[in-house]
Structures are given as C-alpha cells and as structure tokens.
Amino acid sequence: MGTPLTIRLSVELERADNPPLYDDLIKFPKGPRRVNRLRTLAYAGLVLQQCGQTTSVMEAQWLTKPSAEPNTSRQDPVVALASMELFGPSRSE
C-alpha cells in the first residue's frame, strides 16, 4: 500500500449554510483548535452514520472538550493499544 496519503481541505462556511455548525466552530480561534473541533465533529458524525447509534456519555463528554494542546494525545498507552486493536484491520477467518 505504501505511504498513507494526506488529505488537505480548505473549508468556507457561512452561518446560513449550517447555523449550528457555524455557531459551534466560531467559538474557537482560527487555527488548530478550530480544525481539531471540526475533525472531532466529523468523526462523531461518521461513527453515528456508520453505526446508527449515539456515543456513550463518557465519549460524548470527551468529544465536546477540545484538547488544551492541539494534536497531542491525552490517552495512556494501554488505551491507545486497545483502540488500535479495535479499529485496526479486520482479521481473516
């Protein structure tokens, strides 16, 4: 498969397009925090769309709080390994 590709996006959003999304994103200063919030919302929406279920209370609290330092992990290694196992490639049976 080679090196993973990076996707770069340039997004323009007017309040008239999607007022709830605009109101949420405008709370964050322009830059990494706003981008991370959009990334979090996109991931939560994808999970909801694919699974057809809402997140747990614990996950919802984590999803709504932006990290203090952008692009840093707040998880311990055990949780990181567990998530890699959960979301890694499927096993052949």
C-alpha contacts under 8 A as a table, 3 or more apart, distances in Angstrom:
res1	aa1	res2	aa2	distance
1	M	4	P	7.76
13	L	17	D	6.63
13	L	18	N	7.70
13	L	22	Y	6.95
14	E	17	D	5.41
14	E	18	N	7.19
14	E	22	Y	6.99
15	R	18	N	5.64
15	R	19	P	4.80
15	R	22	Y	5.34
15	R	23	D	7.46
16	A	19	P	5.93
18	N	21	L	5.57
18	N	22	Y	6.06
19	P	22	Y	5.06
19	P	23	D	5.95
20	P	23	D	5.18
20	P	24	D	6.22
21	L	24	D	5.18
21	L	25	L	6.17
22	Y	25	L	5.25
22	Y	26	I	5.94
23	D	26	I	5.40
23	D	27	K	6.85
24	D	27	K	5.82
24	D	28	F	7.93
25	L	28	F	5.80
25	L	34	R	6.09
25	L	37	R	7.05
25	L	38	L	7.15
26	I	29	P	7.18
26	I	34	R	7.84
28	F	33	R	6.30
28	F	34	R	5.23
29	P	33	R	6.79
29	P	34	R	6.28
30	K	33	R	7.32
30	K	34	R	5.96
31	G	34	R	5.65
31	G	35	V	6.32
32	P	35	V	4.98
32	P	36	N	5.95
32	P	70	P	6.11
33	R	36	N	5.07
33	R	37	R	6.16
33	R	66	P	7.06
33	R	67	S	7.93
33	R	70	P	6.08
34	R	37	R	5.08
34	R	38	L	6.26
35	V	38	L	5.12
35	V	39	R	6.14
36	N	39	R	4.93
36	N	40	T	6.10
36	N	66	P	7.34
36	N	70	P	7.04
36	N	71	N	7.69
37	R	40	T	5.04
37	R	41	L	6.17
37	R	66	P	6.43
38	L	41	L	5.11
38	L	42	A	6.03
39	R	42	A	5.10
39	R	43	Y	6.15
40	T	43	Y	5.18
40	T	44	A	6.15
40	T	63	L	6.36
41	L	44	A	5.12
41	L	45	G	6.08
41	L	63	L	7.60
42	A	45	G	5.11
42	A	46	L	6.12
43	Y	46	L	5.00
43	Y	47	V	6.17
44	A	47	V	5.18
44	A	48	L	6.16
44	A	55	T	7.95
44	A	63	L	7.58
45	G	48	L	5.04
45	G	49	Q	6.03
46	L	49	Q	5.05
46	L	50	Q	6.03
47	V	50	Q	5.26
47	V	51	C	5.78
47	V	52	G	7.71
47	V	53	Q	7.97
48	L	51	C	5.39
48	L	52	G	5.19
48	L	53	Q	5.45
48	L	54	T	5.83
48	L	55	T	7.51
49	Q	52	G	5.40
49	Q	53	Q	7.78
55	T	59	E	5.85
55	T	60	A	5.97
56	S	59	E	5.19
56	S	60	A	6.06
57	V	60	A	5.05
57	V	61	Q	6.25
58	M	61	Q	5.34
58	M	62	W	6.48
59	E	62	W	5.10
59	E	63	L	6.06
60	A	63	L	5.06
60	A	64	T	6.27
61	Q	64	T	5.43
61	Q	65	K	6.63
62	W	65	K	5.51
63	L	66	P	7.41
67	S	70	P	6.01
67	S	72	T	7.68
67	S	74	R	7.98
69	E	72	T	6.00
75	Q	79	V	6.22
75	Q	80	A	6.38
76	D	79	V	5.57
76	D	80	A	6.37
77	P	80	A	4.96
77	P	81	L	6.12
78	V	81	L	5.22
78	V	82	A	6.19
79	V	82	A	5.03
79	V	83	S	6.17
80	A	83	S	5.24
80	A	84	M	6.23
81	L	84	M	5.04
81	L	85	E	6.24
82	A	85	E	5.11
82	A	86	L	6.15
83	S	86	L	4.88
83	S	87	F	5.94
83	S	88	G	7.90
84	M	87	F	5.29
84	M	88	G	5.28
85	E	88	G	5.18
